[in-house]
């Protein structure tokens, strides 16, 4: 166990013949006591500082550990957000492709219907044209018949009109 200043102060030496000067020894011991007290005080202060610094170091180590854990959690959260964003982006792209396919299919269906309608209208116009042509040709045939010339050959005198009814008209014999 180390000496205390009180141990040094209470220390008694045996006296010998022609030994050291007692005053010088006591003065030297007093100086040792003062220096020893200073050293012990400094030692206590240093121990307190070491304890404080050790506590601070523990605090900072805990803080560092917490920060590291927080960084890991933040990185994991960022990674999760990135993964979720990628999943969501894939879903959006998939949905957009699905909608695009649907729109294209609808457009193709409408185009097919329109093409069928156009073909039907072409057929109908062809039928109408042929019928109209046949009608016009029939009318032309009627105009080109000799019946028109025979109509012009009818000669009815005015006196005959009053005597006869319209239903009894006869063609003239002038042919």
C-alpha positions as CSV (number, residue, x, y, z in Angstrom):
1,X,0.0,0.0,0.0
2,X,1.4,3.4,-1.0
3,X,2.5,5.9,1.6
4,X,0.2,8.8,2.4
5,X,1.4,12.3,3.4
6,X,0.3,11.6,6.9
7,X,2.5,8.4,7.0
8,X,5.5,10.5,5.9
9,X,4.7,13.2,8.5
10,X,4.4,10.7,11.3
11,X,7.5,8.7,10.4
12,X,10.1,8.8,13.2
13,X,13.6,7.8,12.7
14,X,15.9,6.3,15.3
15,X,18.6,8.6,16.5
16,X,22.1,7.7,16.1
17,X,25.4,9.2,17.0
18,X,26.3,11.9,14.7
19,X,23.4,11.2,12.4
20,X,21.8,13.6,10.0
21,X,20.7,17.0,11.1
22,X,17.2,16.6,12.4
23,X,16.1,20.0,11.1
24,X,17.3,19.3,7.6
25,X,15.6,15.9,7.6
26,X,12.4,17.4,8.9
27,X,12.6,20.2,6.3
28,X,13.2,17.7,3.6
29,X,10.3,15.5,4.8
30,X,8.0,18.6,4.8
31,X,9.0,19.3,1.3
32,X,8.4,15.6,0.3
33,X,5.0,15.8,2.1
34,X,4.0,18.9,0.1
35,X,5.2,17.4,-3.2
36,X,3.5,14.1,-2.4
37,X,0.3,15.9,-1.6
38,X,0.5,17.8,-4.9
39,X,1.2,14.5,-6.8
40,X,-1.7,12.8,-5.1
41,X,-4.0,15.7,-5.9
42,X,-2.9,15.7,-9.5
43,X,-3.3,11.9,-9.5
44,X,-6.9,12.3,-8.2
45,X,-7.6,15.0,-10.8
46,X,-6.2,12.8,-13.5
47,X,-8.2,9.8,-12.4
48,X,-11.4,12.0,-12.3
49,X,-10.5,13.3,-15.8
50,X,-9.9,9.7,-17.0
51,X,-13.2,8.6,-15.5
52,X,-15.0,11.6,-17.1
53,X,-13.3,10.9,-20.4
54,X,-14.1,7.2,-20.1
55,X,-17.7,8.1,-19.6
56,X,-17.7,10.4,-22.5
57,X,-15.9,7.8,-24.6
58,X,-18.6,5.3,-23.6
59,X,-21.3,7.9,-24.5
60,X,-19.6,8.6,-27.9
61,X,-19.1,4.9,-28.6
62,X,-22.8,4.4,-27.9
63,X,-23.6,7.3,-30.0
64,X,-21.4,6.0,-32.8
65,X,-23.0,2.6,-32.5
66,X,-26.5,4.2,-32.7
67,X,-25.4,6.2,-35.7
68,X,-24.1,3.2,-37.4
69,X,-27.3,1.3,-36.7
70,X,-29.2,4.3,-38.0
71,X,-27.1,4.4,-41.1
72,X,-27.8,0.7,-41.7
73,X,-31.5,1.1,-41.1
74,X,-31.5,4.2,-43.5
75,X,-29.6,2.2,-46.1
76,X,-32.1,-0.7,-45.7
77,X,-35.0,1.6,-45.9
78,X,-33.5,3.3,-49.0
79,X,-33.0,-0.1,-50.6
80,X,-36.6,-1.1,-49.7
81,X,-37.8,2.2,-51.2
82,X,-35.7,1.5,-54.3
83,X,-37.1,-2.1,-54.6
84,X,-40.6,-0.9,-54.1
85,X,-40.1,1.9,-56.7
86,X,-38.8,-0.7,-59.2
87,X,-41.8,-3.0,-58.5
88,X,-44.2,-0.1,-58.9
89,X,-42.4,1.1,-62.1
90,X,-42.7,-2.5,-63.5
91,X,-46.4,-2.6,-62.6
92,X,-46.9,0.8,-64.2
93,X,-45.1,-0.3,-67.4
94,X,-47.1,-3.6,-67.4
95,X,-50.3,-1.8,-67.0
96,X,-49.4,0.7,-69.7
97,X,-48.5,-2.2,-72.0
98,X,-51.8,-3.8,-71.2
99,X,-53.7,-0.6,-71.9
100,X,-51.7,-0.1,-75.1
101,X,-52.5,-3.7,-76.3
102,X,-56.2,-3.1,-75.5
103,X,-56.2,0.3,-77.4
104,X,-54.4,-1.3,-80.3
105,X,-56.8,-4.3,-80.3
106,X,-59.8,-1.9,-80.1
107,X,-58.4,0.2,-83.0
108,X,-57.8,-3.0,-85.1
109,X,-61.4,-4.2,-84.3
110,X,-62.8,-0.8,-85.4
111,X,-60.6,-0.8,-88.5
112,X,-61.9,-4.2,-89.4
113,X,-65.5,-3.1,-88.9
114,X,-64.9,0.0,-91.0
115,X,-63.2,-2.1,-93.7
116,X,-66.2,-4.5,-93.7
117,X,-68.6,-1.5,-93.8
118,X,-66.6,0.0,-96.7
119,X,-66.8,-3.3,-98.6
120,X,-70.5,-3.5,-97.9
121,X,-71.0,0.0,-99.1
122,X,-69.0,-0.8,-102.3
123,X,-71.2,-3.8,-102.9
124,X,-74.3,-1.8,-102.3
125,X,-73.1,1.0,-104.6
126,X,-72.3,-1.6,-107.3
127,X,-75.8,-3.1,-107.0
128,X,-77.3,0.4,-107.0
129,X,-75.2,1.4,-110.0
130,X,-76.2,-1.8,-111.9
131,X,-79.9,-1.3,-111.1
132,X,-79.8,2.4,-112.0
133,X,-78.0,1.5,-115.2
134,X,-80.6,-1.1,-116.0
135,X,-83.4,1.4,-115.2
136,X,-81.8,4.0,-117.4
137,X,-81.2,1.5,-120.2
138,X,-84.9,0.3,-119.9
139,X,-86.0,3.9,-120.1
140,X,-83.7,4.4,-123.1
141,X,-85.2,1.3,-124.7
142,X,-88.7,2.8,-124.1
143,X,-87.6,6.0,-125.8
144,X,-86.1,4.1,-128.7
145,X,-89.2,2.1,-129.4
146,X,-91.5,2.7,-132.4
147,X,-94.4,3.4,-130.1
148,X,-93.4,7.1,-129.9
149,X,-93.6,7.3,-133.7
150,X,-97.1,5.6,-133.6
151,X,-98.2,8.2,-131.1
152,X,-97.3,10.9,-133.5
153,X,-99.4,9.2,-136.2
154,X,-102.6,9.5,-134.4
155,X,-104.7,12.2,-136.0
156,X,-107.9,13.1,-134.2
157,X,-110.0,15.9,-135.6
158,X,-111.5,18.3,-133.1
159,X,-115.0,17.4,-134.1
160,X,-114.4,13.8,-133.2
161,X,-113.3,14.8,-129.7
162,X,-116.7,16.3,-128.9
163,X,-118.5,13.3,-130.3
164,X,-116.4,10.6,-128.8
165,X,-115.3,10.0,-125.3
166,X,-111.6,9.8,-124.5
167,X,-111.7,6.1,-124.0
168,X,-112.7,5.4,-127.7
169,X,-109.8,6.9,-129.5
170,X,-108.8,5.1,-132.6
171,X,-105.6,5.2,-134.5
172,X,-105.9,6.7,-137.9
173,X,-105.6,4.6,-141.1
174,X,-103.2,6.7,-142.9
175,X,-100.3,4.4,-142.5
